Amino acid sequence: MAGAVLSKLRAANRAVALLVGLGLLATAMLTLLDIGLRQVGASFGGTDEISGYAMAIASGWAMGFALCELAHVRIDVLRTRLAARGRALLDILSMASLSGVLAAIAWRCWPVVERSLTNGSRANTPLETPLAWVQVPWMLGWLWFALTAWIVTVCALVLILRGDLEAAERAAGTVSEVDAAEVHS
């Protein structure tokens, strides 16, 4: 069951990553169009602001994908020297720590959004963007990342308790330099 949950989570994160990538591509195209317009004395204005918002929103959503693909950087000097059970213990400790930190961050996003909604806050820029328009998807990205981390943590723990250390490592381990070279060759 843990394997099926992880598989569905990976598929969901791949779909999210595709949407985020399309959003960033659209932002880049808008920026390029604005740069072209500047050459003839016109401009949309605000593309720098929009691209900043796009990056803030994309970062939270994309980190869940990176987690599922084992793309987060982890210092694994000690981990590589341990047997499978020791690696599993460090992996679950790492995931639990990450999940806890992410839960705290996601929890603290709401007061930021709430304050903007309560005050009707707008960006101090020519676009005067309502900040909640940016902060709500930003907050949801952090919530998604935290949820993804907790699901991976629980699934990896279930796999470890079942004794399937290899599957647990595929869920919450790291990709070594050798593994990365094989994947990308």
N, C-alpha and C positions, 0 to 999 in steps of 0.2 A: 504494500500500500504506500509506503514512504516513497518508493521509486516512482509510482504513478503520480503522486502529488508533486514530486520534484519535476517530473516530465511536463506536467501541466503548467507548473510555475515557470519553467524555462520557456515554454511556448508563449505564455502570456507576456513574459518579459521581452521575447523576441518581437512580438507584435508592438509592444510599447516602444521598443528601440526603433522600429521601423517608423512609427508615427513621429517620434522625437526627431529622427533623422530627416524626415520630410519637412518638419517644421523648421529645422535648422537650414535645410536646403532652400526653403522659401525665403527665409530671412536673408540668406546670402544672395539670392537672386534679387531681392528688393534692394539690398545694399549696392550690388553691382549696377542695377538700373539707376539708382540715385547718383552713383559716381559718374555714370555716363551722362546723366542729365546735367550734372555740374559743369561738364565740358562745354555745354551750350548755354550756360548761364541760368539754368533752372535747378530745382531740387525739391524733393518731397519734404525734406526736413524731418528730423527725428529718427533717422535710421540708426544712429548710434544708440539712442535710447531703446528702440525696439530690439536691436540685437543684444543689448545688455539684458533685457527682460527675457528674451529667448534663451540665452545662456543660463540664467538663473533658474528658469523653469526646467530646462532640459537636464541640468546637472542632477537634480534629485531623481527624476524619472530614469535617467540612464544608469545610475549607480546600481539599481536593482538588477539590470541586465548584466552589468559587469560582475556583480556578485555571483550570479548564476553561471557565468562563463569562467569563473575562477580568475578573473582578470585584475582583481585588486592586488596591489603590491603588499607582500608580507615578507618580513625578514625571517627566513627559514633556515638559518645556519644551524641551530640546534635541532630543529625538526628533521632535517635530512639525515641526521646521525642516529635517529631513534628507530626502533622497530615499529611495526604497524600499530600496535596498541599505544605506544608512546605518542606517535604522530596523531592518532585519533584523539587522544586526551588533549593535546595542544590545539588541534583543530576545533574541538568542541569548546575549549576555553576561549579561543580566539573568536569564534562565532557568538558565544554567549556575551563576551565583552562588547563586540560590535553591536549586537542586538540591543543590549542595555543602553549603550551610548545613543544609538539611533532612536530608541524609544524616548529618551530624554530630549533629544533635539526635536523630534516630531511633536512631542508634548508642548514644547516651548514655542512652536510655530503659531499655535492658535492665538495666544495673546497679541502677537504682532498683527495678525489678520483682524482680530476683534477690534483692536484699537483703530485700525484703518477704517473698518466698517462703521464704528461708532462715531468717529470724527469726520467721516466723509473725506478722508485724506486723499490728496492728489499730488502727483509728482510736481516738484518745483522746476518744471521745464516748459518749453513752449507747447508741448502736447497736452500738458496737464492731465496725464493719464490717471484715472482712479486707481490707487495703489492696490485695492482689493482685487482688481482684475488680474493683476500679476501675482499677488500674494496667495490667492486661493489655489491656483494650479501649482505654485511653488510649494505650498504646504502639503498638497495632495501628493506631490512627488516624494517628499520626505516621508510621509505616511506609508506610501507604497514601498519605499526602500526599507523602512523599519519592518513592515509586514513581511516582505520578502526575506529579510534577514532572520526573523523569528521562525518562519516556516522552514527555511533551510536548517536552522539550528535544531528545531524539534525533529525534523526528518533525519538529520545526521545522528542525533542522539538515539533515535529509534533503531537506526541501522547498526550503530555501535552496540547497543544493548542486545540486538539479535545476533551479534558476532559477525556481521557482514562489513568488515573493516575496509575492504576494497571499495564497496559502494559508498560507504561513509566518506572515504577520501575523495571519490569522484564528486560528491555533493559539497563538501566543505573544506577540502584540502587546498593544495596549491598546485600550480603548474610549474614544474621545474624548468630550468633552461633547456634540458635535454628534451622534455616533453614538448615544450614550446617550439623547438626546432623541428621536431617530427611533425607537429600539427601544421606548421607554416611551410613545410618543404614540399 
